[in-house]
Amino acid sequence: MIELMKKSMLIGIGVLSLTKDKVEEVVGELIDKGNMSQKEGEKFVDDVLKRSEETRSVLEEQIKAVVKSTMAKMDIAGKSDIEALRSEISELKERLAQAEPSAEPEN
C-alpha cells in the first residue's frame, strides 16, 4: 500500500511539474520547427493541462483514501471523533455543574 502511495505521488509530482508555461514553451518550439501547427499546439496545450488537472484530482483522492485507511489502522482519532468528545465533555460539565450544590458559605 505504501508503494502505491509513493508511485502515485511521484506520478502526480511529475505531471504537476509540467506547468502551463513549460508546456507552452515546448509546444512553441515544435511550432517553430514546423512539427505542429498553431491550432494543433493550442489544442495540445489544452489537452495536456486538462489531463494534468484530472491526474491531480485522482491523485489527491487516492492520497486521501490511503491516509484515511492508514489512520483507521493506526486507530487515530479523526476530526469528527474529537468533535464528538468535545460535545460529550461539554454535556458532562453542564450535568456536573447542575448536580453540585451551590457554593454557599455554611453558618
PyMOL commands that set and color helices and strands:
alter all, ss='L'
color gray80, all
select helices_A, chain A and resi 2-16+20-32+38-74+79-99
alter helices_A, ss='H'
color red, helices_A
deselect
rebuild
show_as cartoon
